[in-house]
Each structure stands twice: as structure tokens, then as C-alpha cells.
Amino acid sequence: MTTALLNGCTEKVEASRTLPSTSAAQTTESLPVVGPAEFPVPDEARTKDAAGAEAFARYFIELINRQQAIPAGQPLRVLGPACHDCLRIAERFDQAAEAGQRFEGGQLSMVGEPGVTFRGDSANVTFIGQIDAVAM
């Protein structure tokens, strides 16, 4: 439940007759969409720091759960081309789709806080995962 408190001004204020200068604010180039168009990787999961690595891990878990419901593995392959476990999960989703199977349950979740370490330009995220019971 979200609660918002809005407060307005009742005093009449005359509008400005000029626009602010465009040089006053710097703009940043937006990042291109990565991931499925209807479920893109959020900007906070694309920073090269511990917070970004953790946000990406949480996004990827959500993506696995989402793709399991479809089932379809391609988005996992695109985002984790060098991840053996990601490719194995993607293959299982594709096999299920080919066989006309659907997963019931089996949601993956992160237990506790993950650990993040860096090696060069790569981040490793370790966490304890929990998988709910699954049926096909």
C-alpha cells in the first residue's frame, strides 16, 4: 500500500514569460534497450559497481521466472552467453516449449544478501537461491 501526501500552494503566482536556457542542464545519452523489449534490463542493473551487479542478478532471477512461465530460453542466452548454468536453463525452457509442456511453480528467489566480487571488468555475484516446488 502506498500513501502520498500532496500539498499545494493557494497563493496566485504569475507564470514566467521566458524559458530556461537549454545550456543550464546537461543531458546524458540514454542507454539502448537490452533484454526483452517488454521486460528490459533496468538502468540501475547496468552500472559497473556492486549495486549494479546485485541489481542485475535480481533482474536475471526475475527474467528466469518470467521466461519459465512462457517457456522460452532465448533472452537468457542473449544476456548470459558465457554462463553455463544460464544456457542450461535456457535449453530446458526451449525443450519444454517444444514438447508443449508448462511449468507450475518452481519460482527462483534469492535468500539473504548476495556477495559481489570483481575481477577486472567482470563481476561475480554469489547468493543462496531457493526454488519452489515445480510440476510439469
N, C-alpha and C positions, 0 to 999 in steps of 0.2 A: 504494500500500500504506500503510495506516495502522497505527501501533503505539501502543498505550496502555499506560501503566504505572499500575496502581491499587495503592494502599497502604491497608490497613485498620488499624483500631485493635483490639488484642486486649484492652484494658482494659475491664472492665464499667463502664458509665456509666448511672446512673439517669435515666430519662426525665423531662422536665419535666412538672409537673402543671398548668401553665397555658399558654394560647395567647398568642402575642404580640398586642399591640394592633393593630387594623386601621388606626389613625391613624399608626402608625410608618412605613408605606411609602406613598409616593404612587403612584397608578396613572395611567397615561396611556390615553387613549382609543385603541383600535386603529383603524388605517386601514381604510376599506372596500376590498373586493377590487376591483382594476382589472385588466383584461386577461382572457383566457380563464380560466374557473374552474379548469381543470386545469393552467394554466400562468400564474398571476397575476404581476403586476409585484411584485418583491420590495421590502420596506420600504426597503432601502438605495438603491434606484433611485428613491425618491420624496422625497429630501431636496433642498432648493433650494440646493445648493452644487456645487462642481466634482466632488466624489466622487459625488454623486447623479446628476449629468448623465452622467458616464462610466459609472456602473453602469446607467443607463437605456439608453444607447447599446449597451452589451454585451448587455443583456437583449433589446433590439429586434432585434439581429442574430440572437440565438438564436431569437426568435419568427419572424423571416423564414425561417430554416432549418426550423423546425418546421412552419410553415404551407405551405411549399413541398412538404413530404412528404405533405400531406393531399390536394391543394392547396385552400386556402381563403383569401380575402383579407380577410374581414370584421374580424378582430382588428386588422389593420394599419390599416384605415380608422378604427376606433374610437380607436386610440391616436395616429394621425397624421393627423387630418382636414385639416390645413393643409399637409401635407408632399406636395409634388408627386410626388417620387420614390416615397414610400410608397404613394400612391394608384395610381401606375402599376404598381408591383409587385403590389399587391392585385388590380388589374384583370387582370393577366396570370395570376395564380393562379386567379381565377374563370373566365377563358376556358379555361384548361387543364382545370379541373374539368368545365365544361360540355361540352367536347369529349371527355371521358373519357381525357384524357392524364395521364401521371405523369412527374415529373422524376426523373432518375437523376443523382446528383452535384449539382454546382452550389452547394455549400455556401459561404456567405459567411463570411469571417473578417476580423478587424481585425489589421493588421500594425503592430507597434510601439505606442507610446502615443498616445492621442488628444490633441488640443488642445481646451480648453474656454474659451469666452469668454461673457460675459454682456452682455446689452443689456436694461436694465430688469429685467423679471420673466422674460425668456426666456434660455435657454442655447443656444449653438451649439456643437456638437461636430464637430470635423473630424478625419478619420482616413484612412489609406490602407487600402483594402479589397482583399481578394483573393478571387476567385471561382474555385472548382474547375471543371474541365470539366463540362459538363452535356449530357445527351442526353434526348430525349423518346421 
